Amino acid sequence: MLPGTEHIVLYKDQKAVQIAELLRKYNGNREKVAAELGVSKTTLWRYIKKYGIAPDYSY
């Protein structure tokens, strides 16, 4: 990414948007994200894989 540019990611599914926002909120801490969603870490991992959520949550 170029300096001074924004990183914008668009997801078609609302669940993917929610997960991406929570991952940013918790700086990638999947345990906290899973707890807030009320799912196991394994289920969260499946969602991340299913929706192709990027591993860089700093944006």
PDB file of N, CA, C and O in Angstrom:
ATOM      1  N   MET A   1       0.841  -1.170   0.000  1.00  0.00           N
ATOM      2  CA  MET A   1       0.000   0.000   0.000  1.00  0.00           C
ATOM      3  C   MET A   1       0.891   1.240   0.000  1.00  0.00           C
ATOM      4  O   MET A   1       1.941   1.259   0.641  1.00  0.00           O
ATOM      5  N   LEU A   2       0.474   2.246  -0.706  1.00  0.00           N
ATOM      6  CA  LEU A   2       1.239   3.478  -0.807  1.00  0.00           C
ATOM      7  C   LEU A   2       0.986   4.372   0.403  1.00  0.00           C
ATOM      8  O   LEU A   2      -0.126   4.399   0.930  1.00  0.00           O
ATOM      9  N   PRO A   3       2.006   5.103   0.845  1.00  0.00           N
ATOM     10  CA  PRO A   3       1.807   6.028   1.964  1.00  0.00           C
ATOM     11  C   PRO A   3       0.741   7.058   1.612  1.00  0.00           C
ATOM     12  O   PRO A   3       0.699   7.567   0.492  1.00  0.00           O
ATOM     13  N   GLY A   4      -0.119   7.359   2.582  1.00  0.00           N
ATOM     14  CA  GLY A   4      -1.163   8.355   2.369  1.00  0.00           C
ATOM     15  C   GLY A   4      -2.394   7.808   1.671  1.00  0.00           C
ATOM     16  O   GLY A   4      -3.288   8.573   1.308  1.00  0.00           O
ATOM     17  N   THR A   5      -2.457   6.496   1.477  1.00  0.00           N
ATOM     18  CA  THR A   5      -3.637   5.900   0.853  1.00  0.00           C
ATOM     19  C   THR A   5      -4.411   5.102   1.883  1.00  0.00           C
ATOM     20  O   THR A   5      -3.878   4.701   2.918  1.00  0.00           O
ATOM     21  N   GLU A   6      -5.674   4.881   1.578  1.00  0.00           N
ATOM     22  CA  GLU A   6      -6.509   4.097   2.475  1.00  0.00           C
ATOM     23  C   GLU A   6      -6.636   2.678   1.958  1.00  0.00           C
ATOM     24  O   GLU A   6      -6.571   2.427   0.755  1.00  0.00           O
ATOM     25  N   HIS A   7      -6.817   1.761   2.884  1.00  0.00           N
ATOM     26  CA  HIS A   7      -7.043   0.368   2.527  1.00  0.00           C
ATOM     27  C   HIS A   7      -8.535   0.112   2.733  1.00  0.00           C
ATOM     28  O   HIS A   7      -9.006   0.109   3.871  1.00  0.00           O
ATOM     29  N   ILE A   8      -9.278  -0.101   1.661  1.00  0.00           N
ATOM     30  CA  ILE A   8     -10.715  -0.315   1.748  1.00  0.00           C
ATOM     31  C   ILE A   8     -11.017  -1.746   1.320  1.00  0.00           C
ATOM     32  O   ILE A   8     -10.576  -2.210   0.268  1.00  0.00           O
ATOM     33  N   VAL A   9     -11.781  -2.428   2.168  1.00  0.00           N
ATOM     34  CA  VAL A   9     -12.168  -3.800   1.873  1.00  0.00           C
ATOM     35  C   VAL A   9     -13.691  -3.861   1.875  1.00  0.00           C
ATOM     36  O   VAL A   9     -14.334  -3.389   2.813  1.00  0.00           O
ATOM     37  N   LEU A  10     -14.262  -4.439   0.832  1.00  0.00           N
ATOM     38  CA  LEU A  10     -15.706  -4.578   0.740  1.00  0.00           C
ATOM     39  C   LEU A  10     -16.082  -6.047   0.837  1.00  0.00           C
ATOM     40  O   LEU A  10     -15.540  -6.891   0.124  1.00  0.00           O
ATOM     41  N   TYR A  11     -17.011  -6.334   1.722  1.00  0.00           N
ATOM     42  CA  TYR A  11     -17.523  -7.691   1.860  1.00  0.00           C
ATOM     43  C   TYR A  11     -18.999  -7.678   1.504  1.00  0.00           C
ATOM     44  O   TYR A  11     -19.719  -6.743   1.854  1.00  0.00           O
ATOM     45  N   LYS A  12     -19.451  -8.713   0.809  1.00  0.00           N
ATOM     46  CA  LYS A  12     -20.848  -8.787   0.409  1.00  0.00           C
ATOM     47  C   LYS A  12     -21.743  -9.245   1.553  1.00  0.00           C
ATOM     48  O   LYS A  12     -22.926  -8.906   1.584  1.00  0.00           O
ATOM     49  N   ASP A  13     -21.209  -9.994   2.471  1.00  0.00           N
ATOM     50  CA  ASP A  13     -21.993 -10.563   3.555  1.00  0.00           C
ATOM     51  C   ASP A  13     -21.830  -9.734   4.831  1.00  0.00           C
ATOM     52  O   ASP A  13     -20.715  -9.370   5.204  1.00  0.00           O
ATOM     53  N   GLN A  14     -22.941  -9.443   5.491  1.00  0.00           N
ATOM     54  CA  GLN A  14     -22.907  -8.631   6.717  1.00  0.00           C
ATOM     55  C   GLN A  14     -22.105  -9.309   7.827  1.00  0.00           C
ATOM     56  O   GLN A  14     -21.459  -8.633   8.627  1.00  0.00           O
ATOM     57  N   LYS A  15     -22.144 -10.629   7.878  1.00  0.00           N
ATOM     58  CA  LYS A  15     -21.385 -11.368   8.889  1.00  0.00           C
ATOM     59  C   LYS A  15     -19.886 -11.121   8.703  1.00  0.00           C
ATOM     60  O   LYS A  15     -19.153 -10.963   9.679  1.00  0.00           O
ATOM     61  N   ALA A  16     -19.438 -11.089   7.455  1.00  0.00           N
ATOM     62  CA  ALA A  16     -18.026 -10.831   7.170  1.00  0.00           C
ATOM     63  C   ALA A  16     -17.635  -9.433   7.620  1.00  0.00           C
ATOM     64  O   ALA A  16     -16.549  -9.234   8.165  1.00  0.00           O
ATOM     65  N   VAL A  17     -18.516  -8.463   7.396  1.00  0.00           N
ATOM     66  CA  VAL A  17     -18.260  -7.087   7.827  1.00  0.00           C
ATOM     67  C   VAL A  17     -18.128  -7.038   9.348  1.00  0.00           C
ATOM     68  O   VAL A  17     -17.213  -6.414   9.885  1.00  0.00           O
ATOM     69  N   GLN A  18     -19.050  -7.703  10.026  1.00  0.00           N
ATOM     70  CA  GLN A  18     -19.037  -7.729  11.491  1.00  0.00           C
ATOM     71  C   GLN A  18     -17.742  -8.355  12.023  1.00  0.00           C
ATOM     72  O   GLN A  18     -17.127  -7.824  12.947  1.00  0.00           O
ATOM     73  N   ILE A  19     -17.339  -9.464  11.445  1.00  0.00           N
ATOM     74  CA  ILE A  19     -16.120 -10.147  11.896  1.00  0.00           C
ATOM     75  C   ILE A  19     -14.897  -9.274  11.651  1.00  0.00           C
ATOM     76  O   ILE A  19     -14.039  -9.152  12.525  1.00  0.00           O
ATOM     77  N   ALA A  20     -14.806  -8.664  10.468  1.00  0.00           N
ATOM     78  CA  ALA A  20     -13.668  -7.797  10.154  1.00  0.00           C
ATOM     79  C   ALA A  20     -13.595  -6.621  11.120  1.00  0.00           C
ATOM     80  O   ALA A  20     -12.510  -6.252  11.568  1.00  0.00           O
ATOM     81  N   GLU A  21     -14.746  -6.029  11.446  1.00  0.00           N
ATOM     82  CA  GLU A  21     -14.767  -4.903  12.386  1.00  0.00           C
ATOM     83  C   GLU A  21     -14.316  -5.341  13.780  1.00  0.00           C
ATOM     84  O   GLU A  21     -13.555  -4.633  14.439  1.00  0.00           O
ATOM     85  N   LEU A  22     -14.783  -6.501  14.223  1.00  0.00           N
ATOM     86  CA  LEU A  22     -14.387  -6.994  15.542  1.00  0.00           C
ATOM     87  C   LEU A  22     -12.903  -7.361  15.581  1.00  0.00           C
ATOM     88  O   LEU A  22     -12.235  -7.136  16.591  1.00  0.00           O
ATOM     89  N   LEU A  23     -12.394  -7.917  14.500  1.00  0.00           N
ATOM     90  CA  LEU A  23     -10.966  -8.239  14.462  1.00  0.00           C
ATOM     91  C   LEU A  23     -10.130  -6.965  14.564  1.00  0.00           C
ATOM     92  O   LEU A  23      -9.085  -6.956  15.214  1.00  0.00           O
ATOM     93  N   ARG A  24     -10.586  -5.899  13.926  1.00  0.00           N
ATOM     94  CA  ARG A  24      -9.886  -4.612  14.048  1.00  0.00           C
ATOM     95  C   ARG A  24      -9.987  -4.090  15.479  1.00  0.00           C
ATOM     96  O   ARG A  24      -9.003  -3.632  16.060  1.00  0.00           O
ATOM     97  N   LYS A  25     -11.192  -4.168  16.032  1.00  0.00           N
ATOM     98  CA  LYS A  25     -11.440  -3.679  17.396  1.00  0.00           C
ATOM     99  C   LYS A  25     -10.523  -4.368  18.409  1.00  0.00           C
ATOM    100  O   LYS A  25      -9.988  -3.729  19.315  1.00  0.00           O
ATOM    101  N   TYR A  26     -10.354  -5.674  18.240  1.00  0.00           N
ATOM    102  CA  TYR A  26      -9.546  -6.456  19.177  1.00  0.00           C
ATOM    103  C   TYR A  26      -8.147  -6.753  18.652  1.00  0.00           C
ATOM    104  O   TYR A  26      -7.481  -7.662  19.147  1.00  0.00           O
ATOM    105  N   ASN A  27      -7.693  -5.997  17.656  1.00  0.00           N
ATOM    106  CA  ASN A  27      -6.341  -6.140  17.093  1.00  0.00           C
ATOM    107  C   ASN A  27      -6.009  -7.579  16.713  1.00  0.00           C
ATOM    108  O   ASN A  27      -4.902  -8.059  16.957  1.00  0.00           O
ATOM    109  N   GLY A  28      -6.988  -8.263  16.109  1.00  0.00           N
ATOM    110  CA  GLY A  28      -6.753  -9.615  15.631  1.00  0.00           C
ATOM    111  C   GLY A  28      -6.886 -10.707  16.678  1.00  0.00           C
ATOM    112  O   GLY A  28      -6.614 -11.872  16.386  1.00  0.00           O
ATOM    113  N   ASN A  29      -7.301 -10.355  17.900  1.00  0.00           N
ATOM    114  CA  ASN A  29      -7.443 -11.357  18.959  1.00  0.00           C
ATOM    115  C   ASN A  29      -8.704 -12.186  18.695  1.00  0.00           C
ATOM    116  O   ASN A  29      -9.817 -11.766  19.010  1.00  0.00           O
ATOM    117  N   ARG A  30      -8.506 -13.356  18.118  1.00  0.00           N
ATOM    118  CA  ARG A  30      -9.634 -14.200  17.705  1.00  0.00           C
ATOM    119  C   ARG A  30     -10.429 -14.729  18.889  1.00  0.00           C
ATOM    120  O   ARG A  30     -11.633 -14.960  18.776  1.00  0.00           O
ATOM    121  N   GLU A  31      -9.771 -14.922  20.015  1.00  0.00           N
ATOM    122  CA  GLU A  31     -10.477 -15.426  21.197  1.00  0.00           C
ATOM    123  C   GLU A  31     -11.539 -14.425  21.652  1.00  0.00           C
ATOM    124  O   GLU A  31     -12.665 -14.813  21.964  1.00  0.00           O
ATOM    125  N   LYS A  32     -11.183 -13.138  21.692  1.00  0.00           N
ATOM    126  CA  LYS A  32     -12.132 -12.103  22.103  1.00  0.00           C
ATOM    127  C   LYS A  32     -13.250 -11.933  21.074  1.00  0.00           C
ATOM    128  O   LYS A  32     -14.408 -11.724  21.437  1.00  0.00           O
ATOM    129  N   VAL A  33     -12.898 -12.024  19.793  1.00  0.00           N
ATOM    130  CA  VAL A  33     -13.900 -11.902  18.726  1.00  0.00           C
ATOM    131  C   VAL A  33     -14.904 -13.054  18.818  1.00  0.00           C
ATOM    132  O   VAL A  33     -16.113 -12.839  18.739  1.00  0.00           O
ATOM    133  N   ALA A  34     -14.401 -14.259  18.983  1.00  0.00           N
ATOM    134  CA  ALA A  34     -15.268 -15.431  19.093  1.00  0.00           C
ATOM    135  C   ALA A  34     -16.200 -15.292  20.297  1.00  0.00           C
ATOM    136  O   ALA A  34     -17.386 -15.610  20.205  1.00  0.00           O
ATOM    137  N   ALA A  35     -15.668 -14.819  21.423  1.00  0.00           N
ATOM    138  CA  ALA A  35     -16.480 -14.642  22.624  1.00  0.00           C
ATOM    139  C   ALA A  35     -17.591 -13.622  22.378  1.00  0.00           C
ATOM    140  O   ALA A  35     -18.731 -13.839  22.788  1.00  0.00           O
ATOM    141  N   GLU A  36     -17.270 -12.516  21.714  1.00  0.00           N
ATOM    142  CA  GLU A  36     -18.282 -11.496  21.462  1.00  0.00           C
ATOM    143  C   GLU A  36     -19.359 -12.003  20.496  1.00  0.00           C
ATOM    144  O   GLU A  36     -20.531 -11.649  20.619  1.00  0.00           O
ATOM    145  N   LEU A  37     -18.946 -12.833  19.537  1.00  0.00           N
ATOM    146  CA  LEU A  37     -19.914 -13.390  18.583  1.00  0.00           C
ATOM    147  C   LEU A  37     -20.697 -14.566  19.177  1.00  0.00           C
ATOM    148  O   LEU A  37     -21.738 -14.956  18.649  1.00  0.00           O
ATOM    149  N   GLY A  38     -20.189 -15.120  20.271  1.00  0.00           N
ATOM    150  CA  GLY A  38     -20.848 -16.264  20.893  1.00  0.00           C
ATOM    151  C   GLY A  38     -20.615 -17.563  20.140  1.00  0.00           C
ATOM    152  O   GLY A  38     -21.469 -18.450  20.130  1.00  0.00           O
ATOM    153  N   VAL A  39     -19.431 -17.668  19.498  1.00  0.00           N
ATOM    154  CA  VAL A  39     -19.065 -18.879  18.758  1.00  0.00           C
ATOM    155  C   VAL A  39     -17.707 -19.363  19.247  1.00  0.00           C
ATOM    156  O   VAL A  39     -16.995 -18.648  19.954  1.00  0.00           O
ATOM    157  N   SER A  40     -17.359 -20.585  18.862  1.00  0.00           N
ATOM    158  CA  SER A  40     -16.045 -21.109  19.233  1.00  0.00           C
ATOM    159  C   SER A  40     -14.975 -20.492  18.333  1.00  0.00           C
ATOM    160  O   SER A  40     -15.282 -19.921  17.287  1.00  0.00           O
ATOM    161  N   LYS A  41     -13.717 -20.616  18.753  1.00  0.00           N
ATOM    162  CA  LYS A  41     -12.613 -20.125  17.917  1.00  0.00           C
ATOM    163  C   LYS A  41     -12.557 -20.885  16.601  1.00  0.00           C
ATOM    164  O   LYS A  41     -12.193 -20.322  15.569  1.00  0.00           O
ATOM    165  N   THR A  42     -12.917 -22.160  16.638  1.00  0.00           N
ATOM    166  CA  THR A  42     -12.920 -22.970  15.415  1.00  0.00           C
ATOM    167  C   THR A  42     -13.966 -22.448  14.432  1.00  0.00           C
ATOM    168  O   THR A  42     -13.693 -22.337  13.237  1.00  0.00           O
ATOM    169  N   THR A  43     -15.151 -22.131  14.924  1.00  0.00           N
ATOM    170  CA  THR A  43     -16.204 -21.588  14.070  1.00  0.00           C
ATOM    171  C   THR A  43     -15.780 -20.238  13.501  1.00  0.00           C
ATOM    172  O   THR A  43     -16.020 -19.955  12.328  1.00  0.00           O
ATOM    173  N   LEU A  44     -15.156 -19.409  14.322  1.00  0.00           N
ATOM    174  CA  LEU A  44     -14.664 -18.118  13.845  1.00  0.00           C
ATOM    175  C   LEU A  44     -13.638 -18.334  12.739  1.00  0.00           C
ATOM    176  O   LEU A  44     -13.675 -17.646  11.718  1.00  0.00           O
ATOM    177  N   TRP A  45     -12.734 -19.271  12.930  1.00  0.00           N
ATOM    178  CA  TRP A  45     -11.725 -19.576  11.910  1.00  0.00           C
ATOM    179  C   TRP A  45     -12.408 -19.986  10.611  1.00  0.00           C
ATOM    180  O   TRP A  45     -11.978 -19.579   9.531  1.00  0.00           O
ATOM    181  N   ARG A  46     -13.472 -20.788  10.704  1.00  0.00           N
ATOM    182  CA  ARG A  46     -14.218 -21.210   9.501  1.00  0.00           C
ATOM    183  C   ARG A  46     -14.856 -20.016   8.802  1.00  0.00           C
ATOM    184  O   ARG A  46     -14.838 -19.934   7.574  1.00  0.00           O
ATOM    185  N   TYR A  47     -15.418 -19.095   9.572  1.00  0.00           N
ATOM    186  CA  TYR A  47     -15.999 -17.880   8.980  1.00  0.00           C
ATOM    187  C   TYR A  47     -14.925 -17.062   8.258  1.00  0.00           C
ATOM    188  O   TYR A  47     -15.142 -16.589   7.142  1.00  0.00           O
ATOM    189  N   ILE A  48     -13.772 -16.901   8.900  1.00  0.00           N
ATOM    190  CA  ILE A  48     -12.683 -16.114   8.310  1.00  0.00           C
ATOM    191  C   ILE A  48     -12.257 -16.740   6.985  1.00  0.00           C
ATOM    192  O   ILE A  48     -12.027 -16.036   6.002  1.00  0.00           O
ATOM    193  N   LYS A  49     -12.154 -18.066   6.969  1.00  0.00           N
ATOM    194  CA  LYS A  49     -11.791 -18.773   5.745  1.00  0.00           C
ATOM    195  C   LYS A  49     -12.886 -18.662   4.689  1.00  0.00           C
ATOM    196  O   LYS A  49     -12.607 -18.406   3.517  1.00  0.00           O
ATOM    197  N   LYS A  50     -14.125 -18.854   5.109  1.00  0.00           N
ATOM    198  CA  LYS A  50     -15.274 -18.818   4.194  1.00  0.00           C
ATOM    199  C   LYS A  50     -15.394 -17.467   3.493  1.00  0.00           C
ATOM    200  O   LYS A  50     -15.630 -17.404   2.286  1.00  0.00           O
ATOM    201  N   TYR A  51     -15.230 -16.388   4.257  1.00  0.00           N
ATOM    202  CA  TYR A  51     -15.414 -15.049   3.713  1.00  0.00           C
ATOM    203  C   TYR A  51     -14.120 -14.438   3.169  1.00  0.00           C
ATOM    204  O   TYR A  51     -14.137 -13.346   2.602  1.00  0.00           O
ATOM    205  N   GLY A  52     -13.006 -15.139   3.343  1.00  0.00           N
ATOM    206  CA  GLY A  52     -11.737 -14.635   2.824  1.00  0.00           C
ATOM    207  C   GLY A  52     -11.290 -13.347   3.488  1.00  0.00           C
ATOM    208  O   GLY A  52     -10.784 -12.440   2.828  1.00  0.00           O
ATOM    209  N   ILE A  53     -11.479 -13.275   4.788  1.00  0.00           N
ATOM    210  CA  ILE A  53     -11.116 -12.066   5.537  1.00  0.00           C
ATOM    211  C   ILE A  53      -9.594 -11.996   5.639  1.00  0.00           C
ATOM    212  O   ILE A  53      -8.934 -12.961   6.027  1.00  0.00           O
ATOM    213  N   ALA A  54      -9.056 -10.836   5.281  1.00  0.00           N
ATOM    214  CA  ALA A  54      -7.608 -10.625   5.233  1.00  0.00           C
ATOM    215  C   ALA A  54      -6.987 -10.783   6.625  1.00  0.00           C
ATOM    216  O   ALA A  54      -7.610 -10.429   7.625  1.00  0.00           O
ATOM    217  N   PRO A  55      -5.763 -11.311   6.690  1.00  0.00           N
ATOM    218  CA  PRO A  55      -5.095 -11.484   7.987  1.00  0.00           C
ATOM    219  C   PRO A  55      -4.551 -10.181   8.581  1.00  0.00           C
ATOM    220  O   PRO A  55      -4.139 -10.168   9.741  1.00  0.00           O
ATOM    221  N   ASP A  56      -4.542  -9.096   7.819  1.00  0.00           N
ATOM    222  CA  ASP A  56      -4.046  -7.805   8.338  1.00  0.00           C
ATOM    223  C   ASP A  56      -5.235  -7.005   8.827  1.00  0.00           C
ATOM    224  O   ASP A  56      -6.031  -6.518   8.024  1.00  0.00           O
ATOM    225  N   TYR A  57      -5.365  -6.862  10.158  1.00  0.00           N
ATOM    226  CA  TYR A  57      -6.527  -6.199  10.733  1.00  0.00           C
ATOM    227  C   TYR A  57      -6.224  -4.762  11.164  1.00  0.00           C
ATOM    228  O   TYR A  57      -6.998  -4.161  11.909  1.00  0.00           O
ATOM    229  N   SER A  58      -5.115  -4.220  10.704  1.00  0.00           N
ATOM    230  CA  SER A  58      -4.712  -2.887  11.160  1.00  0.00           C
ATOM    231  C   SER A  58      -5.373  -1.768  10.371  1.00  0.00           C
ATOM    232  O   SER A  58      -5.239  -0.604  10.749  1.00  0.00           O
ATOM    233  N   TYR A  59      -6.073  -2.072   9.300  1.00  0.00           N
ATOM    234  CA  TYR A  59      -6.665  -1.024   8.472  1.00  0.00           C
ATOM    235  C   TYR A  59      -7.912  -0.431   9.054  1.00  0.00           C
ATOM    236  O   TYR A  59      -8.509   0.463   8.453  1.00  0.00           O
TER     237      TYR A  59
END
